[in-house]
């Protein structure tokens, strides 16, 4: 097996399946090209890491993912038993210097209406409710168009949940589920709106295709709006000096985390079911949303 003969699209498809950001994938491809050795073993990896320009967490993360890629695709890459053993036995240095993940405090389910009332328009209220009730990522929310919803299927039984096609990291397609009452509100919003085409984005009128910059700017606007709603509703707290308490600030990802916590701790869904709702490829991504209900835990421990 020669590293230089590995099809690039095969590696890219694997990285996309890991639900990685496009920028991360491009960074890994960059280091793939820098890995000039045609074998992947302890010697070639050590030589790669010995170069000053490769002594960083991104290069080491690339090696971790590349090793897994080689092992998973053993048959497709025609690895011999010795080559596979060489790959499997490579010991990689532990990744250091990573930022500590901030623990996100979920917003209690019964406080979501407070946020809704703090938003001034139906458009913004729907952005909140769609984000929360499907655990949408920011990009998934902004890319929703009128035709993203499976209206024909839902109209056969409007009492049931509706389905919406969304596009997440790396434009990976998934299905988001929305409560019946929310589907009815979206239908009324569309009926009252001056949309030009069923291809129009739900929250960005007149737009069908969004550039990366437009998406980023719209995202910042929504982040600002939901942050302001958090302050106005009282969900976001201030300290003794009047400064916002970071862990109470409302932002799009906190909505996603809050819904996941609600599904796990209140609705009683298991981890695999929440994984499906959040459209995670790997269940380890779902596990970071796990929030232990301390009140219920205390009751169990004291009983």
FISE-227825 format. One record per residue (C-alpha): chain; x negated, y, z; residue in one letter. Coordinates in Angstrom, 3 decimals. Layout:
<recs>
REC  mol         u         v         w  type
REC    A         X         Y         Z     a
...
</recs>
This chain:
<recs>
REC  mol         u         v         w  type
REC    A     0.000     0.000     0.000     x
REC    A    -1.417     3.337    -1.091     x
REC    A    -0.051     6.428     0.659     x
REC    A    -0.427     8.475    -2.520     x
REC    A     1.941     6.092    -4.330     x
REC    A     4.831     6.581    -1.894     x
REC    A     7.789     8.219    -3.724     x
REC    A     8.302    11.681    -2.261     x
REC    A    12.098    11.506    -2.662     x
REC    A    12.114     8.309    -0.588     x
REC    A    10.356    10.080     2.279     x
REC    A    12.636    13.131     1.947     x
REC    A    15.769    10.965     2.047     x
REC    A    14.518     9.304     5.233     x
REC    A    13.799    12.653     6.905     x
REC    A    17.228    13.984     5.911     x
REC    A    18.838    10.897     7.431     x
REC    A    17.269    11.944    10.742     x
REC    A    19.427    15.076    10.676     x
REC    A    16.364    17.331    10.648     x
REC    A    16.439    20.986     9.655     x
REC    A    15.358    21.774     6.098     x
REC    A    12.431    23.825     7.358     x
REC    A    11.223    20.904     9.498     x
REC    A    11.431    18.558     6.509     x
REC    A     9.372    20.937     4.380     x
REC    A     6.769    21.197     7.144     x
REC    A     6.484    17.400     7.269     x
REC    A     6.140    17.217     3.482     x
REC    A     3.318    19.752     3.758     x
REC    A     1.428    17.506     6.178     x
REC    A     2.242    14.461     4.057     x
REC    A     0.233    16.049     1.268     x
REC    A    -2.541    16.878     3.734     x
REC    A    -2.758    13.258     4.838     x
REC    A    -5.281    12.415     2.119     x
REC    A    -6.147     8.899     3.300     x
REC    A    -4.513     6.077     1.372     x
REC    A    -4.119     3.930     4.484     x
REC    A    -2.265     4.589     7.725     x
REC    A    -4.261     3.109    10.583     x
REC    A    -5.903     4.261    13.800     x
REC    A    -9.053     5.400    12.005     x
REC    A    -7.325     7.503     9.316     x
REC    A    -4.904     9.035    11.835     x
REC    A    -7.762     9.974    14.179     x
REC    A    -9.641    11.511    11.251     x
REC    A    -6.529    13.514    10.301     x
REC    A    -6.078    14.832    13.841     x
REC    A    -9.760    15.694    14.163     x
REC    A    -9.340    18.543    11.691     x
REC    A    -8.694    21.865    13.513     x
REC    A    -5.812    22.826    11.200     x
REC    A    -3.963    19.635    12.156     x
REC    A    -4.228    20.091    15.912     x
REC    A    -0.676    21.255    16.471     x
REC    A     2.667    19.807    17.524     x
REC    A     4.140    19.930    13.992     x
REC    A     1.332    17.808    12.535     x
REC    A     1.693    15.314    15.375     x
REC    A     5.471    15.225    14.952     x
REC    A     4.917    14.474    11.281     x
REC    A     2.754    11.489    12.218     x
REC    A     5.428    10.171    14.593     x
REC    A     8.090    10.364    11.890     x
REC    A     5.793     9.080     9.156     x
REC    A     4.864     6.041    11.227     x
REC    A     8.562     5.241    11.771     x
REC    A     9.235     5.753     8.045     x
REC    A     6.526     3.243     7.116     x
REC    A     7.791     0.680     9.604     x
REC    A    11.454     1.026     8.644     x
REC    A    10.691     0.793     4.913     x
REC    A     8.236    -2.093     5.193     x
REC    A     9.976    -4.178     2.509     x
REC    A    10.586    -1.322     0.063     x
REC    A     6.939    -0.236     0.318     x
REC    A     5.660    -3.814    -0.047     x
REC    A     3.542    -3.628     3.087     x
REC    A     1.447    -6.680     3.743     x
REC    A     1.499    -8.233     7.201     x
REC    A    -1.887    -6.683     7.961     x
REC    A    -0.828    -3.237     6.728     x
REC    A     2.349    -3.345     8.812     x
REC    A     0.360    -4.429    11.855     x
REC    A    -2.115    -1.569    11.312     x
REC    A     0.766     0.919    11.143     x
REC    A     2.540    -0.501    14.193     x
REC    A    -0.622    -0.485    16.300     x
REC    A    -1.462     3.172    15.736     x
REC    A    -1.391     5.006    19.055     x
REC    A    -0.413     8.606    18.647     x
REC    A    -1.225    11.317    21.206     x
REC    A     1.674    12.520    23.274     x
REC    A     3.243    15.700    21.999     x
REC    A     2.464    18.601    24.278     x
REC    A     3.182    22.275    24.176     x
REC    A     6.832    21.770    23.353     x
REC    A     9.319    24.247    24.700     x
REC    A    11.321    22.897    27.577     x
REC    A    14.890    22.304    26.498     x
REC    A    17.265    24.640    28.222     x
REC    A    20.156    22.979    30.014     x
REC    A    23.360    24.422    28.615     x
REC    A    26.249    24.898    31.038     x
REC    A    29.482    23.753    29.393     x
REC    A    32.447    26.110    29.396     x
REC    A    35.401    24.439    31.179     x
REC    A    38.140    23.436    28.735     x
REC    A    40.751    25.595    30.471     x
REC    A    38.606    28.709    29.947     x
REC    A    38.599    28.490    26.143     x
REC    A    41.914    30.455    26.012     x
REC    A    40.151    33.290    27.895     x
REC    A    37.631    33.527    25.066     x
REC    A    40.406    33.409    22.488     x
REC    A    42.248    36.322    24.113     x
REC    A    39.005    38.337    24.170     x
REC    A    38.676    38.160    20.380     x
REC    A    40.502    40.920    18.454     x
REC    A    41.654    39.154    15.256     x
REC    A    43.202    35.873    14.127     x
REC    A    40.146    35.242    11.945     x
REC    A    37.795    35.390    14.935     x
REC    A    40.182    33.366    17.097     x
REC    A    40.227    30.625    14.459     x
REC    A    36.449    30.679    14.200     x
REC    A    36.358    30.034    17.945     x
REC    A    38.976    27.289    17.940     x
REC    A    37.597    25.466    14.900     x
REC    A    34.090    25.657    16.370     x
REC    A    35.214    24.269    19.711     x
REC    A    37.775    21.631    18.742     x
REC    A    35.438    19.912    16.275     x
REC    A    32.112    20.733    17.879     x
REC    A    31.070    22.525    14.701     x
REC    A    27.548    23.726    14.081     x
REC    A    27.304    27.357    13.004     x
REC    A    26.478    26.438     9.404     x
REC    A    29.342    23.935     9.231     x
REC    A    31.816    26.606    10.337     x
REC    A    30.745    29.226     7.807     x
REC    A    30.674    26.809     4.878     x
REC    A    34.300    25.691     5.318     x
REC    A    36.463    26.574     2.313     x
REC    A    40.219    26.333     1.810     x
REC    A    39.864    23.091    -0.111     x
REC    A    37.641    21.559     2.597     x
REC    A    40.819    20.455     4.422     x
REC    A    42.621    17.285     3.337     x
REC    A    45.982    19.060     3.091     x
REC    A    47.719    16.318     1.083     x
REC    A    46.969    13.670     3.696     x
REC    A    47.878    15.902     6.659     x
REC    A    51.200    17.091     5.159     x
REC    A    52.431    13.493     5.077     x
REC    A    52.479    13.604     8.885     x
REC    A    51.778    17.107    10.329     x
REC    A    52.044    15.715    13.856     x
REC    A    48.704    13.959    13.387     x
REC    A    45.213    15.446    13.448     x
REC    A    43.884    16.949    10.245     x
REC    A    40.604    16.257     8.485     x
REC    A    38.087    18.730     7.120     x
REC    A    34.959    18.060     5.079     x
REC    A    31.959    19.897     6.537     x
REC    A    28.299    20.186     5.610     x
REC    A    25.730    20.125     8.377     x
REC    A    21.932    20.051     8.512     x
REC    A    20.371    19.457     5.121     x
REC    A    23.885    19.789     3.618     x
REC    A    24.751    16.382     5.022     x
REC    A    28.469    15.741     4.573     x
REC    A    30.728    14.799     7.465     x
REC    A    34.388    14.808     8.508     x
REC    A    35.615    17.090    11.289     x
REC    A    38.946    16.441    13.008     x
REC    A    41.336    19.202    14.102     x
REC    A    44.483    19.120    16.285     x
REC    A    47.840    19.435    14.543     x
REC    A    48.658    22.859    16.028     x
REC    A    45.316    24.219    14.886     x
REC    A    45.917    22.907    11.369     x
REC    A    49.240    24.783    11.342     x
REC    A    47.501    28.010    12.383     x
REC    A    44.910    27.609     9.652     x
REC    A    47.687    27.026     7.091     x
REC    A    49.474    30.226     8.203     x
REC    A    46.194    32.162     8.088     x
REC    A    45.563    31.012     4.511     x
REC    A    49.129    31.816     3.456     x
REC    A    48.888    35.374     4.788     x
REC    A    45.383    35.979     3.443     x
REC    A    44.445    37.427     0.059     x
REC    A    42.303    34.574    -1.171     x
REC    A    41.302    34.447    -4.829     x
REC    A    40.715    30.723    -5.128     x
REC    A    40.989    27.487    -3.184     x
REC    A    37.203    27.395    -3.441     x
REC    A    36.915    30.574    -1.333     x
REC    A    35.264    30.264     2.048     x
REC    A    37.824    30.358     4.853     x
REC    A    36.072    33.118     6.785     x
REC    A    34.163    34.874     4.003     x
REC    A    36.721    36.012     1.443     x
REC    A    35.729    36.208    -2.196     x
REC    A    32.774    33.896    -1.632     x
REC    A    32.258    30.405    -2.989     x
REC    A    28.492    29.956    -2.862     x
REC    A    26.502    31.485    -0.015     x
REC    A    22.823    32.302    -0.155     x
REC    A    20.673    31.354     2.832     x
REC    A    20.350    35.047     3.722     x
REC    A    24.134    35.646     3.555     x
REC    A    24.710    32.614     5.757     x
REC    A    22.144    33.853     8.256     x
REC    A    23.626    37.373     8.386     x
REC    A    27.180    36.059     8.809     x
REC    A    25.936    33.749    11.515     x
REC    A    24.398    36.635    13.433     x
REC    A    27.666    38.567    13.223     x
REC    A    29.623    35.636    14.684     x
REC    A    27.021    35.114    17.400     x
REC    A    27.400    38.765    18.395     x
REC    A    31.200    38.523    18.439     x
REC    A    31.330    35.389    20.586     x
REC    A    28.744    36.846    22.966     x
REC    A    30.882    39.975    23.390     x
REC    A    33.980    37.815    23.996     x
REC    A    32.109    35.935    26.699     x
REC    A    31.333    39.209    28.480     x
REC    A    34.852    40.596    28.072     x
REC    A    36.505    37.391    29.322     x
REC    A    34.292    37.203    32.386     x
REC    A    32.832    33.828    31.386     x
REC    A    29.447    35.488    31.015     x
REC    A    28.245    36.636    34.431     x
REC    A    25.937    39.464    35.527     x
REC    A    23.337    39.337    38.262     x
REC    A    22.913    41.860    41.093     x
REC    A    21.043    44.199    38.737     x
REC    A    23.776    44.106    36.120     x
REC    A    21.833    41.913    33.705     x
REC    A    23.516    39.015    31.882     x
REC    A    22.853    35.627    33.448     x
REC    A    21.267    33.637    30.564     x
REC    A    22.908    30.279    31.300     x
REC    A    26.384    31.880    31.209     x
REC    A    25.990    33.666    27.863     x
REC    A    28.454    32.384    25.266     x
REC    A    27.031    31.335    21.902     x
REC    A    28.121    28.942    19.099     x
REC    A    26.036    25.998    20.270     x
REC    A    27.443    26.332    23.790     x
REC    A    30.909    25.756    22.296     x
REC    A    29.671    22.538    20.676     x
REC    A    28.098    21.388    23.929     x
REC    A    31.233    22.283    25.893     x
REC    A    33.494    20.208    23.653     x
REC    A    31.130    17.236    23.870     x
REC    A    31.149    17.519    27.663     x
REC    A    34.961    17.717    27.657     x
REC    A    35.242    14.576    25.515     x
REC    A    32.849    12.632    27.738     x
REC    A    33.940    13.758    31.187     x
REC    A    37.628    14.615    30.778     x
REC    A    38.962    12.713    27.776     x
REC    A    36.851     9.682    28.674     x
REC    A    35.403     8.979    25.223     x
REC    A    32.291     6.813    25.196     x
REC    A    28.950     7.902    23.764     x
REC    A    29.490     6.191    20.389     x
REC    A    32.870     7.885    19.968     x
REC    A    31.429    11.307    20.783     x
REC    A    28.596    10.580    18.350     x
REC    A    31.217    10.061    15.641     x
REC    A    33.092    13.257    16.540     x
REC    A    29.901    15.344    16.513     x
REC    A    28.677    13.715    13.286     x
REC    A    25.308    12.658    14.717     x
REC    A    23.232    10.138    12.776     x
REC    A    21.290     9.094    15.859     x
REC    A    23.011     8.546    19.221     x
REC    A    19.955    10.020    20.972     x
REC    A    21.085    13.384    19.588     x
REC    A    24.452    12.896    21.320     x
REC    A    22.883    12.039    24.654     x
REC    A    21.505    15.574    25.131     x
REC    A    25.100    16.794    25.483     x
REC    A    25.810    14.487    28.397     x
REC    A    26.967    16.531    31.355     x
REC    A    27.628    14.773    34.646     x
REC    A    30.714    15.994    36.445     x
REC    A    29.240    16.664    39.899     x
REC    A    32.653    16.761    41.608     x
REC    A    33.604    13.326    40.291     x
REC    A    30.132    12.036    41.118     x
REC    A    30.409    13.228    44.738     x
REC    A    33.799    11.514    45.077     x
REC    A    32.374     8.239    43.805     x
REC    A    29.350     8.412    46.078     x
REC    A    31.418     9.219    49.170     x
REC    A    34.033     6.534    48.587     x
</recs>
